[in-house]
Amino acid sequence: MNNIEERIIQAIKKYDTIIIHRHMRPDPDALGSQLGLKEIIRTNFPEKEVYAVGKTVEDLGYMGKMDEITDEKYHEALVIVTDTANTPRVSDERFALGKMLIKIDHHPNDEPYGDIVYVDTNVSSASELITRLACQMGLALSNEAARLLYGGIVGDTGRFLYPATTAETLKIAAHLRTYDFDASKLNRQLSQMPLNIARLSGYVYQNIEADENGVAKVYLTKEIMEKYKADDAQTAHLVALPGGIDSILTWGIFVEQPNGKFRVRLRSKGPLINEVAKRHDGGGHPLASGANAKDLAECEQIYQELQQAAKEYKNEYEV
């Protein structure tokens, strides 16, 4: 065992029960990496018990379903957490009950939890990282594993448009496309949205505010969410919309929760925003992060920090 990939495979071989977790409020990459890894292990080690746990998200039901297991399953189990930067974000806190813990992720490694930490921030997605691991270690992929991992990569790269998309990302995606699954159907599932969210998209475009530096914001209050019969998870469909406006450089979508607090989705075309997110109970990638605000005053503070980040970026790069 002279590298981390071999250590991961040896751990998988050692344990009879393997339980895979991912982050709360999952996106396609969280589910693709989690369920894709489950399929890889089941294909290559059919004698093992492998479970994927966490709260099921109905909007992403086409990616797969979660398993329901008892606490006893964690006794002497290997636990693997994918696509999750820090432990408070892990879906199902029982992840800590296992015998051994492995972290597989592509976010900045601010909390290197686990007995083995396999993090590469240069890959587009956890799904890309897991595909690379499987290929390097000679593990077979099933058609279903390929579908899940491809969906995770497409989701986290915004259909290969985001800066994290590399030549290696495209090579791995091309390899996954050689397997037998309906990629056209999967792409439709990843892109389509309910009619109420399409209508809410119109509200976002009509009500977005931006300053002279291209720093934009839009508030989705409880009243607006109720009007459009939308829930927080569905706002994931909206986060990329401001990026299609040529004058917008960085932006935040502030979604009011039932308890009056706000979930904040942050995106950028250049200014680094993950440090802003970290200061407000969040984190993420340099250009794609999430945060939390206790009230409107903290939302405005986050917006002001985005404005400062944009000014510094423009001064440095003379945009």
VOPAGU-2260 file (C-alpha; in pm, 1 decimal, decimal comma):
REM VOPAGU-2260
SITE   aa  ch    i         X         Y         Z
SITE  MET   A    0       0,0       0,0       0,0
SITE  ASN   A    1     203,7     294,3    -121,1
SITE  ASN   A    2     -69,9     541,5    -210,7
SITE  ILE   A    3    -403,3     665,5     -87,0
SITE  GLU   A    4    -603,2     495,3    -361,4
SITE  GLU   A    5    -464,5     156,9    -259,0
SITE  ARG   A    6    -544,0     230,5     105,6
SITE  ILE   A    7    -907,2     300,6      12,6
SITE  ILE   A    8    -939,6     -22,7    -185,4
SITE  GLN   A    9    -776,8    -221,1      95,3
SITE  ALA   A   10   -1026,6     -72,7     342,3
SITE  ILE   A   11   -1316,5    -168,1     114,3
SITE  LYS   A   12   -1179,4    -521,5      88,5
SITE  LYS   A   13   -1139,2    -546,1     465,7
SITE  TYR   A   14   -1492,6    -458,9     574,1
SITE  ASP   A   15   -1802,2    -670,4     516,6
SITE  THR   A   16   -2043,1    -379,1     567,4
SITE  ILE   A   17   -1993,3     -43,8     392,2
SITE  ILE   A   18   -2220,5     255,8     447,3
SITE  ILE   A   19   -2196,4     559,4     220,2
SITE  HIS   A   20   -2311,3     909,6     317,2
SITE  ARG   A   21   -2316,5    1248,4     138,7
SITE  HIS   A   22   -2416,9    1603,1     225,3
SITE  MET   A   23   -2752,8    1745,3     323,8
SITE  ARG   A   24   -2971,8    1896,9      51,3
SITE  PRO   A   25   -2794,6    1686,5    -212,6
SITE  ASP   A   26   -2727,4    1792,7    -568,6
SITE  PRO   A   27   -2663,9    1553,1    -859,9
SITE  ASP   A   28   -2294,8    1519,3    -772,7
SITE  ALA   A   29   -2367,3    1429,4    -410,4
SITE  LEU   A   30   -2606,5    1156,0    -519,2
SITE  GLY   A   31   -2405,8    1054,5    -823,8
SITE  SER   A   32   -2086,2    1005,4    -624,2
SITE  GLN   A   33   -2263,3     831,4    -335,6
SITE  LEU   A   34   -2478,8     595,9    -540,9
SITE  GLY   A   35   -2214,6     552,5    -810,2
SITE  LEU   A   36   -1963,4     437,5    -550,0
SITE  LYS   A   37   -2222,6     201,4    -404,2
SITE  GLU   A   38   -2273,9      44,1    -747,8
SITE  ILE   A   39   -1898,6       9,8    -804,4
SITE  ILE   A   40   -1849,6    -169,6    -473,9
SITE  ARG   A   41   -2149,3    -398,1    -530,4
SITE  THR   A   42   -2024,6    -487,1    -879,2
SITE  ASN   A   43   -1668,6    -566,1    -772,4
SITE  PHE   A   44   -1737,4    -708,4    -426,8
SITE  PRO   A   45   -2084,2    -870,9    -449,7
SITE  GLU   A   46   -2040,8   -1050,5    -119,9
SITE  LYS   A   47   -2043,3    -723,4      76,6
SITE  GLU   A   48   -2338,5    -535,4     225,6
SITE  VAL   A   49   -2337,5    -182,4      82,8
SITE  TYR   A   50   -2582,3      90,9     179,2
SITE  ALA   A   51   -2639,0     452,8      76,1
SITE  VAL   A   52   -2807,8     660,0     345,0
SITE  GLY   A   53   -2942,8    1009,5     394,9
SITE  LYS   A   54   -3265,6    1194,9     341,3
SITE  THR   A   55   -3428,1    1121,6       5,5
SITE  VAL   A   56   -3482,2    1423,4    -220,9
SITE  GLU   A   57   -3785,7    1366,4    -439,2
SITE  ASP   A   58   -3679,8    1612,4    -711,6
SITE  LEU   A   59   -3372,0    1396,4    -771,2
SITE  GLY   A   60   -3549,7    1064,3    -742,0
SITE  TYR   A   61   -3430,3     965,5   -1089,3
SITE  MET   A   62   -3077,6     941,4    -948,9
SITE  GLY   A   63   -3180,7     667,5    -707,8
SITE  LYS   A   64   -3322,5     596,1    -363,7
SITE  MET   A   65   -3168,7     583,2     -19,1
SITE  ASP   A   66   -3149,0     276,3     203,3
SITE  GLU   A   67   -3303,1     262,7     548,9
SITE  ILE   A   68   -3079,9      83,9     799,6
SITE  THR   A   69   -3062,5      37,5    1174,7
SITE  ASP   A   70   -2790,7     171,3    1403,3
SITE  GLU   A   71   -2664,0    -183,1    1447,4
SITE  LYS   A   72   -2545,2    -190,4    1085,8
SITE  TYR   A   73   -2273,8      58,8    1177,5
SITE  HIS   A   74   -2108,9    -185,1    1418,3
SITE  GLU   A   75   -1775,3    -284,4    1261,8
SITE  ALA   A   76   -1870,8    -101,3     938,6
SITE  LEU   A   77   -1665,1     108,0     701,4
SITE  VAL   A   78   -1825,9     449,7     647,9
SITE  ILE   A   79   -1745,0     658,9     339,6
SITE  VAL   A   80   -1863,2    1019,9     304,4
SITE  THR   A   81   -1860,5    1169,9     -45,5
SITE  ASP   A   82   -1880,4    1531,3    -165,3
SITE  THR   A   83   -1898,5    1679,1     186,2
SITE  ALA   A   84   -1644,3    1932,9     309,4
SITE  ASN   A   85   -1727,6    1934,1     679,0
SITE  THR   A   86   -1901,5    1706,7     926,5
SITE  PRO   A   87   -2196,6    1936,0    1017,1
SITE  ARG   A   88   -2315,4    1900,8     656,0
SITE  VAL   A   89   -2317,1    1520,5     646,8
SITE  SER   A   90   -2668,1    1385,9     597,3
SITE  ASP   A   91   -2746,3    1142,3     882,8
SITE  GLU   A   92   -2524,1    1201,8    1184,5
SITE  ARG   A   93   -2477,9     828,9    1235,5
SITE  PHE   A   94   -2180,3     846,2    1000,2
SITE  ALA   A   95   -1965,3     874,0    1314,1
SITE  LEU   A   96   -2079,0     533,7    1445,9
SITE  GLY   A   97   -1869,9     323,0    1209,3
SITE  LYS   A   98   -1540,4     148,1    1276,3
SITE  MET   A   99   -1350,9     340,5    1007,6
SITE  LEU   A  100   -1425,0     662,0     818,2
SITE  ILE   A  101   -1310,3     772,2     471,5
SITE  LYS   A  102   -1366,9    1119,5     323,6
SITE  ILE   A  103   -1380,1    1151,3     -57,9
SITE  ASP   A  104   -1430,0    1508,5    -175,4
SITE  HIS   A  105   -1333,0    1787,0    -414,6
SITE  HIS   A  106   -1408,1    2090,7    -194,5
SITE  PRO   A  107   -1134,9    2281,4      -8,1
SITE  ASN   A  108   -1021,9    2054,4     274,3
SITE  ASP   A  109   -1105,0    2289,8     561,1
SITE  GLU   A  110   -1199,2    1997,6     786,5
SITE  PRO   A  111    -985,8    1690,0     712,0
SITE  TYR   A  112   -1207,6    1447,1     901,3
SITE  GLY   A  113   -1176,8    1069,4     875,1
SITE  ASP   A  114    -910,7     800,1     894,9
SITE  ILE   A  115    -837,7     839,5     523,0
SITE  VAL   A  116    -884,6    1177,6     354,8
SITE  TYR   A  117    -898,6    1161,4     -25,7
SITE  VAL   A  118    -946,1    1519,6    -144,6
SITE  ASP   A  119    -854,6    1674,3    -478,3
SITE  THR   A  120    -975,5    2029,3    -537,9
SITE  ASN   A  121    -853,3    2020,9    -897,1
SITE  VAL   A  122   -1128,4    1786,2   -1015,1
SITE  SER   A  123   -1470,3    1904,7   -1124,2
SITE  SER   A  124   -1671,1    1685,5    -891,9
SITE  ALA   A  125   -1668,7    1402,0    -643,7
SITE  SER   A  126   -1811,9    1187,5    -923,8
SITE  GLU   A  127   -1507,2    1256,1   -1140,1
SITE  LEU   A  128   -1278,6    1171,1    -848,4
SITE  ILE   A  129   -1453,2     840,4    -782,5
SITE  THR   A  130   -1448,0     748,6   -1152,2
SITE  ARG   A  131   -1075,6     819,6   -1160,8
SITE  LEU   A  132   -1023,6     607,2    -847,5
SITE  ALA   A  133   -1213,1     315,0    -999,7
SITE  CYS   A  134   -1026,8     334,2   -1329,2
SITE  GLN   A  135    -684,5     367,3   -1168,2
SITE  MET   A  136    -748,3      69,8    -941,6
SITE  GLY   A  137    -888,8    -150,9   -1216,9
SITE  LEU   A  138   -1242,5    -171,3   -1081,3
SITE  ALA   A  139   -1526,4    -259,8   -1317,2
SITE  LEU   A  140   -1806,2     -11,5   -1378,4
SITE  SER   A  141   -2164,4    -119,1   -1437,3
SITE  ASN   A  142   -2392,3      71,8   -1673,6
SITE  GLU   A  143   -2579,6     208,5   -1373,6
SITE  ALA   A  144   -2260,0     326,7   -1203,9
SITE  ALA   A  145   -2162,0     503,9   -1527,2
SITE  ARG   A  146   -2504,2     672,5   -1548,1
SITE  LEU   A  147   -2483,2     798,2   -1191,4
SITE  LEU   A  148   -2126,8     923,2   -1216,1
SITE  TYR   A  149   -2189,9    1090,0   -1551,5
SITE  GLY   A  150   -2493,9    1264,3   -1403,1
SITE  GLY   A  151   -2284,5    1389,0   -1112,2
SITE  ILE   A  152   -2019,0    1529,8   -1343,5
SITE  VAL   A  153   -2271,5    1697,4   -1573,9
SITE  GLY   A  154   -2449,3    1847,4   -1275,4
SITE  ASP   A  155   -2142,1    1991,8   -1104,5
SITE  THR   A  156   -1986,0    2125,7   -1425,0
SITE  GLY   A  157   -2303,8    2293,4   -1546,9
SITE  ARG   A  158   -2285,1    2078,5   -1861,0
SITE  PHE   A  159   -1909,4    2132,4   -1883,2
SITE  LEU   A  160   -1938,4    2513,0   -1877,6
SITE  TYR   A  161   -1787,2    2585,7   -1535,0
SITE  PRO   A  162   -1415,7    2664,1   -1485,9
SITE  ALA   A  163   -1349,4    2336,1   -1300,2
SITE  THR   A  164   -1406,8    2147,4   -1627,7
SITE  THR   A  165   -1067,7    2025,5   -1750,2
SITE  ALA   A  166    -943,9    1811,1   -2036,7
SITE  GLU   A  167    -932,1    1523,0   -1788,0
SITE  THR   A  168   -1295,6    1587,4   -1695,6
SITE  LEU   A  169   -1393,8    1552,5   -2059,9
SITE  LYS   A  170   -1187,6    1235,1   -2100,4
SITE  ILE   A  171   -1355,0    1077,1   -1798,2
SITE  ALA   A  172   -1700,8    1185,8   -1913,8
SITE  ALA   A  173   -1628,4    1043,6   -2258,5
SITE  HIS   A  174   -1526,0     714,0   -2101,2
SITE  LEU   A  175   -1849,3     699,2   -1901,3
SITE  ARG   A  176   -2049,3     762,5   -2220,2
SITE  THR   A  177   -1917,9     438,4   -2365,4
SITE  TYR   A  178   -2145,7     251,4   -2123,9
SITE  ASP   A  179   -2504,2     161,0   -2201,8
SITE  PHE   A  180   -2738,2     417,8   -2049,4
SITE  ASP   A  181   -2975,2     680,3   -2187,8
SITE  ALA   A  182   -2765,0     997,4   -2167,2
SITE  SER   A  183   -3025,2    1207,2   -2348,8
SITE  LYS   A  184   -3290,4    1113,0   -2094,6
SITE  LEU   A  185   -3052,1    1183,8   -1807,6
SITE  ASN   A  186   -2965,0    1525,4   -1950,0
SITE  ARG   A  187   -3335,4    1607,8   -1976,4
SITE  GLN   A  188   -3389,5    1502,0   -1617,6
SITE  LEU   A  189   -3099,7    1718,3   -1502,3
SITE  SER   A  190   -3224,3    2026,7   -1686,8
SITE  GLN   A  191   -3601,3    2018,3   -1659,9
SITE  MET   A  192   -3787,2    2195,5   -1381,6
SITE  PRO   A  193   -4144,8    2206,3   -1253,3
SITE  LEU   A  194   -4374,2    2471,1   -1398,8
SITE  ASN   A  195   -4392,5    2660,0   -1069,2
SITE  ILE   A  196   -4012,3    2693,7   -1062,0
SITE  ALA   A  197   -4010,7    2813,0   -1422,9
SITE  ARG   A  198   -4251,2    3085,1   -1315,3
SITE  LEU   A  199   -4033,7    3163,8   -1014,3
SITE  SER   A  200   -3742,4    3200,8   -1257,1
SITE  GLY   A  201   -3934,2    3486,4   -1417,3
SITE  TYR   A  202   -3964,9    3650,0   -1076,5
SITE  VAL   A  203   -3588,2    3619,8   -1027,4
SITE  TYR   A  204   -3514,3    3790,2   -1359,1
SITE  GLN   A  205   -3763,2    4070,0   -1291,2
SITE  ASN   A  206   -3651,4    4139,9    -936,1
SITE  ILE   A  207   -3275,5    4094,8    -940,6
SITE  GLU   A  208   -3079,5    4403,3    -833,1
SITE  ALA   A  209   -2720,5    4476,8    -935,7
SITE  ASP   A  210   -2472,9    4753,3    -856,5
SITE  GLU   A  211   -2228,8    4928,1   -1090,1
SITE  ASN   A  212   -1969,3    4652,0   -1036,1
SITE  GLY   A  213   -2204,7    4373,4   -1136,9
SITE  VAL   A  214   -2276,1    4245,4    -786,2
SITE  ALA   A  215   -2632,8    4118,8    -784,6
SITE  LYS   A  216   -2885,6    3995,0    -530,6
SITE  VAL   A  217   -3238,9    3869,0    -520,2
SITE  TYR   A  218   -3450,7    3786,5    -217,2
SITE  LEU   A  219   -3695,7    3498,7    -216,9
SITE  THR   A  220   -3906,0    3566,3      90,6
SITE  LYS   A  221   -4140,0    3320,2     258,0
SITE  GLU   A  222   -4430,4    3500,8      92,6
SITE  ILE   A  223   -4276,3    3461,5    -253,1
SITE  MET   A  224   -4192,9    3097,6    -190,4
SITE  GLU   A  225   -4548,5    3030,7     -80,8
SITE  LYS   A  226   -4690,7    3222,3    -377,3
SITE  TYR   A  227   -4501,4    3001,6    -621,1
SITE  LYS   A  228   -4549,3    2687,7    -409,0
SITE  ALA   A  229   -4172,8    2637,1    -403,8
SITE  ASP   A  230   -3948,0    2477,1    -144,9
SITE  ASP   A  231   -3585,2    2546,3     -65,5
SITE  ALA   A  232   -3448,1    2243,4    -250,4
SITE  GLN   A  233   -3610,2    2358,2    -574,5
SITE  THR   A  234   -3422,9    2689,5    -567,7
SITE  ALA   A  235   -3117,8    2495,9    -688,5
SITE  HIS   A  236   -3273,4    2535,1   -1035,6
SITE  LEU   A  237   -3239,5    2913,3   -1002,6
SITE  VAL   A  238   -2885,5    2962,4    -882,0
SITE  ALA   A  239   -2722,4    2979,4   -1226,2
SITE  LEU   A  240   -2976,9    3217,7   -1381,3
SITE  PRO   A  241   -2802,2    3549,0   -1300,8
SITE  GLY   A  242   -2483,7    3416,7   -1461,4
SITE  GLY   A  243   -2646,8    3441,3   -1801,6
SITE  ILE   A  244   -2666,1    3821,0   -1770,8
SITE  ASP   A  245   -2357,6    3980,1   -1924,2
SITE  SER   A  246   -2329,9    4267,3   -1676,9
SITE  ILE   A  247   -2342,4    4046,7   -1364,3
SITE  LEU   A  248   -2009,3    3937,8   -1215,9
SITE  THR   A  249   -2107,4    3779,3    -883,8
SITE  TRP   A  250   -2438,7    3722,0    -711,5
SITE  GLY   A  251   -2634,0    3588,2    -419,9
SITE  ILE   A  252   -2979,4    3434,0    -402,0
SITE  PHE   A  253   -3120,7    3474,4     -51,2
SITE  VAL   A  254   -3389,9    3218,9      28,6
SITE  GLU   A  255   -3593,7    3276,1     342,7
SITE  GLN   A  256   -3658,5    2961,4     545,0
SITE  PRO   A  257   -3974,7    2882,9     745,5
SITE  ASN   A  258   -3793,2    2988,0    1065,8
SITE  GLY   A  259   -3711,9    3332,5     924,6
SITE  LYS   A  260   -3344,0    3262,7     861,7
SITE  PHE   A  261   -3194,4    3268,7     510,6
SITE  ARG   A  262   -3011,8    3013,2     303,9
SITE  VAL   A  263   -2771,4    3195,2      74,2
SITE  ARG   A  264   -2656,6    3060,2    -262,1
SITE  LEU   A  265   -2345,8    3241,2    -389,3
SITE  ARG   A  266   -2188,5    3227,3    -733,5
SITE  SER   A  267   -1916,7    3421,9    -915,0
SITE  LYS   A  268   -1748,8    3464,2   -1253,2
SITE  GLY   A  269   -1420,4    3579,3   -1099,8
SITE  PRO   A  270   -1418,1    3725,0    -746,5
SITE  LEU   A  271   -1345,8    3462,5    -482,7
SITE  ILE   A  272   -1651,0    3415,4    -264,4
SITE  ASN   A  273   -1583,2    3111,9     -46,5
SITE  GLU   A  274   -1415,7    3325,3     222,2
SITE  VAL   A  275   -1733,0    3534,6     237,6
SITE  ALA   A  276   -1931,8    3214,8     281,4
SITE  LYS   A  277   -1702,1    3089,2     558,0
SITE  ARG   A  278   -1762,6    3405,4     758,5
SITE  HIS   A  279   -2134,3    3331,4     750,5
SITE  ASP   A  280   -2171,8    2967,9     854,6
SITE  GLY   A  281   -2093,5    2829,1     512,3
SITE  GLY   A  282   -1822,3    2745,5     263,8
SITE  GLY   A  283   -1762,6    2579,9     -70,3
SITE  HIS   A  284   -1564,6    2640,5    -385,4
SITE  PRO   A  285   -1393,0    2971,0    -469,8
SITE  LEU   A  286   -1661,6    3051,1    -730,4
SITE  ALA   A  287   -1957,9    2853,1    -595,2
SITE  SER   A  288   -2045,4    2857,2    -227,7
SITE  GLY   A  289   -2330,0    2858,1      19,6
SITE  ALA   A  290   -2387,4    3045,2     343,3
SITE  ASN   A  291   -2650,2    3107,9     608,6
SITE  ALA   A  292   -2785,9    3431,7     749,5
SITE  LYS   A  293   -2988,9    3474,9    1065,2
SITE  ASP   A  294   -3180,4    3776,5     936,8
SITE  LEU   A  295   -3203,1    4045,0     666,0
SITE  ALA   A  296   -2926,8    4247,0     833,1
SITE  GLU   A  297   -2680,6    3960,7     789,1
SITE  CYS   A  298   -2799,6    3916,5     429,5
SITE  GLU   A  299   -2709,8    4277,2     361,2
SITE  GLN   A  300   -2371,4    4225,1     528,8
SITE  ILE   A  301   -2304,0    3932,4     296,2
SITE  TYR   A  302   -2401,2    4146,2      -2,2
SITE  GLN   A  303   -2164,0    4421,8     108,9
SITE  GLU   A  304   -1882,8    4168,1     139,9
SITE  LEU   A  305   -1956,8    4047,4    -212,5
SITE  GLN   A  306   -1932,2    4407,5    -329,3
SITE  GLN   A  307   -1593,8    4444,4    -161,7
SITE  ALA   A  308   -1470,0    4119,7    -316,9
SITE  ALA   A  309   -1578,6    4241,7    -660,7
SITE  LYS   A  310   -1402,7    4578,0    -614,3
SITE  GLU   A  311   -1079,8    4408,0    -513,1
SITE  TYR   A  312   -1105,8    4170,4    -807,8
SITE  LYS   A  313   -1161,6    4452,8   -1054,3
SITE  ASN   A  314    -873,4    4654,3    -909,3
SITE  GLU   A  315    -639,8    4355,6    -935,0
SITE  TYR   A  316    -736,3    4246,9   -1282,6
SITE  GLU   A  317    -845,9    4584,1   -1418,2
SITE  VAL   A  318   -1173,9    4439,0   -1538,9
